[in-house]
Amino acid sequence: MAGGLLRAAPDLDAVFCGNDQIARGVADTVREAGKRVPEDIALVGFDNWEVIAAACRPSLTTVDMNLRELGRTAGEELLSAIEGRPSSGLRRLPCSLVLRESSRPRQSQGQPVSA
């Protein structure tokens, strides 16, 4: 799938993946195509699966959905509903971008880009 994407869009400079496992496969495909992450193609995953993100070469920038807190909150809501105290509405929990090597800024005229 990633190979088809690279063939269809040869000037592609970034890929955002639905999870870290897919991003790991994309990183391998990018390397096999003779391109470099992040120099040629920046790469970002989703879910911050530490085992995958840290083992990816280069290490994977990813969105951390704070799944532990999400699970805890869901469990508390479920127990409250079972006890007759259901809630309604939308709950939002914070997530964060975990910056790692796969999305370093590009170099601009030989000088590092500052953030």
DSSP file (Angstrom, degrees, kcal/mol; ACC not computed):
  #  RESIDUE AA STRUCTURE BP1 BP2  ACC     N-H-->O    O-->H-N    N-H-->O    O-->H-N    TCO  KAPPA ALPHA  PHI   PSI    X-CA   Y-CA   Z-CA
    1    1 A M     >        0   0    0      0, 0.0     4,-1.8     0, 0.0     5,-0.1   0.000 360.0 360.0 360.0 -47.4    0.0    0.0    0.0
    2    2 A A  H  >  +     0   0    0      1,-0.2     4,-2.4     2,-0.2     5,-0.2   0.856 360.0  57.1 -66.0 -33.9    2.8    2.5    0.9
    3    3 A G  H  > S+     0   0    0      1,-0.2     4,-2.1     2,-0.2    -1,-0.2   0.910 106.2  49.2 -62.6 -41.5    4.6    1.5   -2.2
    4    4 A G  H  > S+     0   0    0      2,-0.2     4,-2.6     1,-0.2    -1,-0.2   0.885 109.6  52.4 -63.2 -39.3    1.6    2.5   -4.3
    5    5 A L  H  X S+     0   0    0     -4,-1.8     4,-1.9     1,-0.2    -2,-0.2   0.916 109.4  48.8 -62.6 -43.8    1.4    5.8   -2.5
    6    6 A L  H  < S+     0   0    0     -4,-2.4    -2,-0.2     1,-0.2    -1,-0.2   0.869 113.8  46.6 -65.1 -36.9    5.1    6.5   -3.2
    7    7 A R  H  < S+     0   0    0     -4,-2.1    -2,-0.2     1,-0.2    -1,-0.2   0.887 114.2  47.4 -70.9 -38.5    4.6    5.6   -6.9
    8    8 A A  H  < S+     0   0    0     -4,-2.6    -2,-0.2     1,-0.3    -1,-0.2   0.795 125.1  29.3 -74.1 -28.1    1.4    7.7   -7.2
    9    9 A A    ><  +     0   0    0     -4,-1.9     3,-2.2    -5,-0.2    -1,-0.3  -0.653  65.9 172.0-132.8  76.0    2.9   10.8   -5.5
   10   10 A P  T 3  S+     0   0    0      0, 0.0    -1,-0.1     0, 0.0    -2,-0.1   0.726  81.0  54.4 -62.0 -21.5    6.6   10.8   -6.1
   11   11 A D  T 3  S+     0   0    0      2,-0.0    -5,-0.1     0, 0.0    -2,-0.0   0.305  77.1 140.1 -93.5   9.6    7.0   14.3   -4.6
   12   12 A L    <   +     0   0    0     -3,-2.2     3,-0.1    -6,-0.2    -3,-0.0  -0.249  24.9 176.9 -52.4 132.6    5.3   13.1   -1.3
   13   13 A D        +     0   0    0      1,-0.3    29,-2.6    28,-0.1     2,-0.3   0.429  58.9  26.0-122.9  -0.3    7.1   14.7    1.7
   14   14 A A  E     -a   42   0A   0     27,-0.3     2,-0.4     2,-0.0    -1,-0.3  -0.978  53.4-164.1-160.2 149.1    5.1   13.5    4.7
   15   15 A V  E     -a   43   0A   0     27,-2.0    29,-2.2    -2,-0.3     2,-0.5  -0.997   4.5-162.4-136.6 131.1    2.8   10.6    5.7
   16   16 A F  E     -a   44   0A   0     -2,-0.4     2,-0.3    27,-0.2    29,-0.2  -0.970  19.8-156.7-110.7 123.3    0.4   10.5    8.7
   17   17 A C        -     0   0    0     27,-2.9     3,-0.0    -2,-0.5    -2,-0.0  -0.704  24.4-125.3-106.6 152.9   -0.6    6.9    9.6
   18   18 A G  S    S+     0   0    0     -2,-0.3     2,-0.3     1,-0.1    27,-0.1   0.671  92.9   2.6 -69.4 -18.9   -3.6    5.6   11.5
   19   19 A N  S  > S-     0   0    0     25,-0.1     4,-1.9     1,-0.1    28,-0.2  -0.977  75.9-104.9-158.8 169.5   -1.4    3.7   13.9
   20   20 A D  H  > S+     0   0    0     26,-0.9     4,-2.3    -2,-0.3     5,-0.1   0.820 114.7  58.9 -69.5 -31.7    2.2    3.2   14.8
   21   21 A Q  H  > S+     0   0    0      2,-0.2     4,-1.6    25,-0.2    -1,-0.2   0.918 108.1  45.9 -65.5 -42.2    2.3   -0.4   13.4
   22   22 A I  H  > S+     0   0    0      1,-0.2     4,-2.4     2,-0.2    -2,-0.2   0.924 110.9  53.8 -63.0 -43.7    1.3    1.0    9.9
   23   23 A A  H  X S+     0   0    0     -4,-1.9     4,-2.6     1,-0.2    -2,-0.2   0.874 104.4  55.1 -60.1 -37.8    3.9    3.8   10.3
   24   24 A R  H  X S+     0   0    0     -4,-2.3     4,-1.8     1,-0.2    -1,-0.2   0.919 109.3  47.1 -61.2 -43.1    6.6    1.2   11.0
   25   25 A G  H  X S+     0   0    0     -4,-1.6     4,-2.3     2,-0.2    -2,-0.2   0.883 110.5  52.1 -64.9 -39.0    5.7   -0.6    7.7
   26   26 A V  H  X S+     0   0    0     -4,-2.4     4,-2.9     2,-0.2    -2,-0.2   0.913 106.4  54.1 -63.4 -42.3    5.7    2.7    5.9
   27   27 A A  H  X S+     0   0    0     -4,-2.6     4,-2.1     1,-0.2    -1,-0.2   0.916 110.0  47.3 -58.0 -43.6    9.2    3.5    7.2
   28   28 A D  H  X S+     0   0    0     -4,-1.8     4,-2.5     2,-0.2    -1,-0.2   0.917 112.9  48.6 -63.5 -43.3   10.4    0.2    5.9
   29   29 A T  H  X S+     0   0    0     -4,-2.3     4,-1.6     2,-0.2    -2,-0.2   0.889 109.2  52.7 -65.1 -40.0    8.8    0.8    2.5
   30   30 A V  H  <>S+     0   0    0     -4,-2.9     5,-2.3     2,-0.2     3,-0.2   0.931 111.2  46.8 -61.3 -45.4   10.3    4.3    2.3
   31   31 A R  H ><5S+     0   0    0     -4,-2.1     3,-2.0     1,-0.2    -2,-0.2   0.920 109.9  53.0 -62.2 -44.0   13.8    2.9    3.0
   32   32 A E  H 3<5S+     0   0    0     -4,-2.5    -1,-0.2     1,-0.3    -2,-0.2   0.788 104.4  57.3 -62.9 -26.8   13.3    0.1    0.4
   33   33 A A  T 3<5S-     0   0    0     -4,-1.6    -1,-0.3    -3,-0.2    -2,-0.2   0.407 122.9-107.4 -83.0   1.8   12.3    2.8   -2.2
   34   34 A G  T < 5S+     0   0    0     -3,-2.0     2,-0.2     1,-0.3    -3,-0.2   0.656  80.9 122.5  82.6  15.8   15.7    4.5   -1.6
   35   35 A K      < -     0   0    0     -5,-2.3     2,-0.4    -6,-0.2    -1,-0.3  -0.689  54.6-126.9-107.9 165.2   14.3    7.4    0.4
   36   36 A R     >> -     0   0    0     -2,-0.2     4,-2.4    -3,-0.1     5,-2.1  -0.886  20.3-111.2-117.2 142.8   15.1    8.6    3.9
   37   37 A V  T  45S-     0   0    0     -2,-0.4     5,-0.2     1,-0.2    66,-0.1  -0.957  97.9  -2.6-105.1 124.7   12.9    9.3    6.9
   38   38 A P  T  45S+     0   0    0      0, 0.0    -1,-0.2     0, 0.0     4,-0.1  -0.974 126.7  64.2 -99.5   2.0   12.7   12.2    7.8
   39   39 A E  T  45S+     0   0    0      1,-0.2    -2,-0.2     2,-0.1     3,-0.1   0.885 125.2  14.5 -57.6 -42.0   15.0   13.9    5.3
   40   40 A D  T  <5S+     0   0    0     -4,-2.4     2,-0.4     1,-0.3    -3,-0.2   0.813 141.1  19.7 -99.2 -40.9   12.9   12.9    2.2
   41   41 A I      < -     0   0    0     -5,-2.1    -1,-0.3   -27,-0.0   -27,-0.3  -0.967  69.9-144.8-137.3 118.0    9.6   11.9    3.9
   42   42 A A  E     -a   14   0A   0    -29,-2.6   -27,-2.0    -2,-0.4     2,-0.4  -0.525  21.1-156.6 -76.0 150.3    8.5   12.9    7.4
   43   43 A L  E     +a   15   0A   0     59,-2.5    18,-0.7   -29,-0.2     2,-0.4  -0.996  15.1 179.7-138.2 132.4    6.5   10.2    9.2
   44   44 A V  E     -ab  16  61A   0    -29,-2.2   -27,-2.9    -2,-0.4    18,-0.2  -0.998   7.4-166.2-133.4 134.9    4.0   10.4   12.0
   45   45 A G  E     - b   0  62A   0     16,-2.8    18,-1.1    -2,-0.4     2,-0.3  -0.333  15.4-125.7-104.1-169.7    2.1    7.5   13.7
   46   46 A F  E    S+ b   0  63A   0     16,-0.2   -26,-0.9    -2,-0.1   -25,-0.2  -0.939  78.3  31.5-148.9 119.4   -0.9    7.4   16.0
   47   47 A D  S    S-     0   0    0     16,-3.0    20,-0.2    -2,-0.3     3,-0.2   0.089  86.5-117.8 126.8 -12.6   -1.3    5.7   19.4
   48   48 A N        -     0   0    0      1,-0.2     2,-1.4    15,-0.2     3,-0.1   0.913  36.2-176.1  52.3  50.3    2.2    5.9   20.8
   49   49 A W    >>  -     0   0    0      1,-0.2     4,-2.8    -3,-0.1     3,-1.0  -0.676  14.9-155.2 -75.7  96.6    2.7    2.2   21.0
   50   50 A E  H 3> S+     0   0    0     -2,-1.4     4,-2.7     1,-0.3     5,-0.4   0.798  85.3  56.1 -50.7 -41.6    6.1    2.5   22.7
   51   51 A V  H 3> S+     0   0    0      1,-0.2     4,-1.1     2,-0.2    -1,-0.3   0.911 117.1  35.6 -60.4 -42.6    7.5   -0.8   21.6
   52   52 A I  H <> S+     0   0    0     -3,-1.0     4,-1.6     2,-0.2    -2,-0.2   0.934 118.1  50.4 -75.3 -48.1    6.8    0.0   17.9
   53   53 A A  H  < S+     0   0    0     -4,-2.8     7,-2.3     1,-0.2    -2,-0.2   0.888 114.7  42.9 -61.2 -42.2    7.6    3.7   18.1
   54   54 A A  H  < S+     0   0    0     -4,-2.7    -1,-0.2    -5,-0.3    -2,-0.2   0.829 114.5  50.2 -75.0 -31.3   11.0    3.3   19.9
   55   55 A A  H  < S+     0   0    0     -4,-1.1    -2,-0.2    -5,-0.4    -1,-0.2   0.700  88.0 101.1 -81.0 -19.4   12.1    0.3   17.7
   56   56 A C  S  < S-     0   0    0     -4,-1.6     4,-0.1    -5,-0.1    46,-0.1  -0.374  83.1-107.1 -63.8 142.6   11.3    2.1   14.4
   57   57 A R  S    S+     0   0    0    -33,-0.1     2,-0.2     2,-0.1   -20,-0.1  -0.959 112.7  24.7-118.1 114.9   14.4    3.6   12.7
   58   58 A P  S    S-     0   0    0      0, 0.0    -1,-0.1     0, 0.0    44,-0.1   0.628 119.3-100.2 -71.2 166.1   14.4    6.5   13.0
   59   59 A S        -     0   0    0     -2,-0.2    43,-2.0     1,-0.1     2,-0.4  -0.213  46.8-106.7 -57.1 147.3   12.3    6.6   16.2
   60   60 A L        -     0   0    0     -7,-2.3     2,-0.3    41,-0.2    -1,-0.1  -0.642  14.4-141.5 -93.6 124.7    8.7    7.4   15.4
   61   61 A T  E     +b   44   0A   0    -18,-0.7   -16,-2.8    -2,-0.4     2,-0.3  -0.618  40.8 168.2 -69.3 137.3    6.9   10.7   16.1
   62   62 A T  E     -bC  45  98A   0     36,-1.9    36,-3.4    -2,-0.3     2,-0.6  -0.985  41.5-106.9-154.1 158.8    3.4    9.8   17.2
   63   63 A V  E     -bC  46  97A   0    -18,-1.1   -16,-3.0    -2,-0.3     2,-0.7  -0.820  29.7-148.9 -90.6 123.9    0.1   11.0   18.7
   64   64 A D  E     - C   0  96A   0     32,-3.4    32,-2.1    -2,-0.6   -16,-0.1  -0.852   7.9-167.1 -95.4 112.9   -0.3    9.7   22.3
   65   65 A M        -     0   0    0     -2,-0.7     5,-0.1    30,-0.2    -1,-0.1   0.370  38.3-120.0 -83.0   5.3   -4.0    9.4   23.0
   66   66 A N     >  +     0   0    0     30,-0.1     4,-2.2     1,-0.1     3,-0.4   0.947  44.4 176.7  57.6  49.7   -3.5    9.0   26.7
   67   67 A L  H  >  +     0   0    0      1,-0.2     4,-2.7     2,-0.2     5,-0.2   0.792  69.8  59.2 -62.8 -31.7   -5.1    5.5   26.5
   68   68 A R  H  > S+     0   0    0      2,-0.2     4,-2.3     1,-0.2    -1,-0.2   0.948 111.1  41.4 -62.3 -46.9   -4.5    4.7   30.2
   69   69 A E  H  > S+     0   0    0     -3,-0.4     4,-2.7     2,-0.2     5,-0.2   0.876 113.3  54.4 -67.0 -38.0   -6.6    7.7   31.3
   70   70 A L  H  X S+     0   0    0     -4,-2.2     4,-2.4     2,-0.2    -2,-0.2   0.921 110.9  45.3 -61.0 -44.9   -9.1    7.0   28.6
   71   71 A G  H  X S+     0   0    0     -4,-2.7     4,-2.5     2,-0.2    -2,-0.2   0.904 112.8  50.4 -65.5 -42.5   -9.6    3.5   29.8
   72   72 A R  H  X S+     0   0    0     -4,-2.3     4,-2.4    -5,-0.2    -2,-0.2   0.934 112.5  46.7 -61.4 -45.9   -9.8    4.6   33.5
   73   73 A T  H  X S+     0   0    0     -4,-2.7     4,-2.5     1,-0.2    -2,-0.2   0.910 112.0  50.3 -63.8 -43.0  -12.4    7.2   32.6
   74   74 A A  H  X S+     0   0    0     -4,-2.4     4,-2.3    -5,-0.2    -1,-0.2   0.909 110.8  50.0 -62.1 -41.9  -14.4    4.8   30.6
   75   75 A G  H  X S+     0   0    0     -4,-2.5     4,-2.5     2,-0.2    -2,-0.2   0.912 111.0  48.5 -62.7 -43.3  -14.4    2.3   33.4
   76   76 A E  H  X S+     0   0    0     -4,-2.4     4,-2.3     2,-0.2    -2,-0.2   0.908 111.5  49.7 -63.5 -41.9  -15.5    4.9   35.9
   77   77 A E  H  X S+     0   0    0     -4,-2.5     4,-2.1     2,-0.2    -2,-0.2   0.902 111.4  49.5 -62.8 -41.5  -18.3    6.0   33.6
   78   78 A L  H  X S+     0   0    0     -4,-2.3     4,-2.4     2,-0.2    -2,-0.2   0.927 111.1  48.3 -64.1 -46.0  -19.4    2.3   33.2
   79   79 A L  H  X S+     0   0    0     -4,-2.5     4,-1.8     1,-0.2    -2,-0.2   0.893 110.9  51.5 -63.3 -39.2  -19.4    1.7   36.9
   80   80 A S  H  <>S+     0   0    0     -4,-2.3     5,-3.2     2,-0.2    -1,-0.2   0.910 110.2  49.0 -62.9 -41.8  -21.4    4.8   37.6
   81   81 A A  H ><5S+     0   0    0     -4,-2.1     3,-1.6     3,-0.2    -2,-0.2   0.901 109.3  51.9 -65.0 -40.8  -24.0    3.8   35.0
   82   82 A I  H 3<5S+     0   0    0     -4,-2.4    -1,-0.2     1,-0.3    -2,-0.2   0.861 107.4  53.7 -62.6 -35.0  -24.2    0.3   36.5
   83   83 A E  T 3<5S-     0   0    0     -4,-1.8    -1,-0.3    -5,-0.2    -2,-0.2   0.323 128.7 -98.1 -83.3   8.3  -24.9    2.0   39.9
   84   84 A G  T < 5S+     0   0    0     -3,-1.6    -3,-0.2    -5,-0.1    -2,-0.1   0.613  96.4 109.3  89.0  12.3  -27.7    4.0   38.4
   85   85 A R      < +     0   0    0     -5,-3.2    -3,-0.1    -6,-0.2    -4,-0.1  -0.547  45.5 175.4-118.6  65.8  -25.8    7.2   37.8
   86   86 A P        -     0   0    0      0, 0.0     2,-0.3     0, 0.0    -8,-0.1  -0.340  13.7-153.1 -70.1 153.9  -25.5    7.3   34.0
   87   87 A S        -     0   0    0    -10,-0.2     2,-0.3     2,-0.1    -2,-0.0  -0.846   6.8-162.2-120.4 161.4  -24.0   10.4   32.4
   88   88 A S        +     0   0    0     -2,-0.3     2,-0.2     2,-0.1     0, 0.0  -0.858  42.1  54.5-134.7 172.2  -24.5   11.8   28.9
   89   89 A G  S    S-     0   0    0     -2,-0.3     2,-0.4     2,-0.0    -2,-0.1  -0.496  85.7 -47.7 100.2-171.2  -22.7   14.2   26.7
   90   90 A L        -     0   0    0     -2,-0.2     2,-0.5     2,-0.0    -2,-0.1  -0.867  41.4-160.7-108.0 131.5  -19.3   14.4   25.3
   91   91 A R        -     0   0    0     -2,-0.4     2,-0.5     2,-0.0    -2,-0.0  -0.950   7.9-161.7-111.1 131.9  -16.1   13.9   27.4
   92   92 A R        -     0   0    0     -2,-0.5    -2,-0.0     0, 0.0     0, 0.0  -0.943   4.7-170.2-114.5 133.0  -12.8   15.1   26.0
   93   93 A L        -     0   0    0     -2,-0.5     2,-0.1   -28,-0.1   -23,-0.0  -0.923  29.4-104.4-118.9 146.7   -9.5   14.0   27.2
   94   94 A P        -     0   0    0      0, 0.0     2,-0.3     0, 0.0    -1,-0.0  -0.351  33.7-174.0 -70.8 147.6   -6.1   15.5   26.3
   95   95 A C        -     0   0    0     -2,-0.1     2,-0.3   -28,-0.0   -30,-0.2  -0.817   7.8-152.8-126.7 172.9   -3.8   13.9   23.8
   96   96 A S  E     -C   64   0A   0    -32,-2.1   -32,-3.4    -2,-0.3     2,-0.6  -0.985  18.7-117.2-148.1 156.8   -0.3   15.0   22.9
   97   97 A L  E     -C   63   0A   0     -2,-0.3     2,-0.9   -34,-0.2   -34,-0.2  -0.862  24.4-152.2 -94.6 122.7    2.2   14.8   20.1
   98   98 A V  E     -C   62   0A   0    -36,-3.4   -36,-1.9    -2,-0.6     2,-0.4  -0.848  15.2-146.9 -98.3 105.4    5.3   12.9   21.0
   99   99 A L        +     0   0    0     -2,-0.9     2,-0.2   -38,-0.2   -38,-0.1  -0.591  30.7 154.6 -79.3 125.1    8.1   14.3   18.9
  100  100 A R    >   -     0   0    0     -2,-0.4     3,-1.1   -41,-0.1   -39,-0.2  -0.656  58.2 -73.2-132.6-168.1   10.8   11.8   17.9
  101  101 A E  G >  S+     0   0    0      1,-0.2     3,-1.3    -2,-0.2   -41,-0.2   0.690 110.4  77.3 -68.7 -22.0   13.3   11.6   15.0
  102  102 A S  G 3  S+     0   0    0    -43,-2.0   -59,-2.5     1,-0.3    -1,-0.2   0.538 101.6  39.3 -72.6  -3.6   10.9   10.6   12.2
  103  103 A S  G <  S+     0   0    0     -3,-1.1    -1,-0.3   -61,-0.2    -2,-0.1   0.042  75.2 153.4-133.8  29.4    9.6   14.2   11.8
  104  104 A R    <   -     0   0    0     -3,-1.3    -3,-0.0     1,-0.1   -43,-0.0  -0.249  55.1 -96.1 -54.4 145.7   12.6   16.4   12.2
  105  105 A P        -     0   0    0      0, 0.0     8,-0.1     0, 0.0    -1,-0.1  -0.327  43.9-104.3 -62.9 148.6   12.2   19.8   10.4
  106  106 A R        -     0   0    0      1,-0.1     7,-0.4    -3,-0.1     2,-0.3  -0.336  36.3-104.2 -68.2 155.5   13.8   20.0    7.0
  107  107 A Q        -     0   0    0      5,-0.1     2,-0.6   -68,-0.1    -1,-0.1  -0.623  29.6-148.0 -78.5 140.0   17.1   21.9    6.5
  108  108 A S  B >  S-D  111   0B   0      3,-2.7     3,-2.3    -2,-0.3    -1,-0.0  -0.939  71.2 -30.9-116.4 110.9   16.7   25.3    4.9
  109  109 A Q  T 3  S-     0   0    0     -2,-0.6    -1,-0.2     1,-0.3    -2,-0.0   0.881 122.8 -50.9  48.8  45.7   19.6   26.4    2.8
  110  110 A G  T 3  S+     0   0    0      1,-0.2    -1,-0.3    -3,-0.0    -3,-0.0   0.407 119.9 105.5  79.6  -3.9   22.1   24.4    4.9
  111  111 A Q  B <  S-D  108   0B   0     -3,-2.3    -3,-2.7     1,-0.0    -1,-0.2  -0.888  76.2-109.4-111.6 140.2   20.8   26.0    8.2
  112  112 A P        -     0   0    0      0, 0.0     2,-0.5     0, 0.0    -5,-0.1  -0.355  32.2-118.9 -62.7 144.4   18.6   24.1   10.7
  113  113 A V        -     0   0    0     -7,-0.4     2,-0.3    -8,-0.1    -6,-0.0  -0.745  28.8-139.5 -83.4 128.8   15.1   25.3   10.9
  114  114 A S              0   0    0     -2,-0.5    -1,-0.0     1,-0.1     0, 0.0  -0.662 360.0 360.0 -92.5 147.8   14.3   26.6   14.4
  115  115 A A              0   0    0     -2,-0.3    -1,-0.1   -10,-0.0    -2,-0.0   0.402 360.0 360.0-102.1 360.0   11.0   25.9   16.1
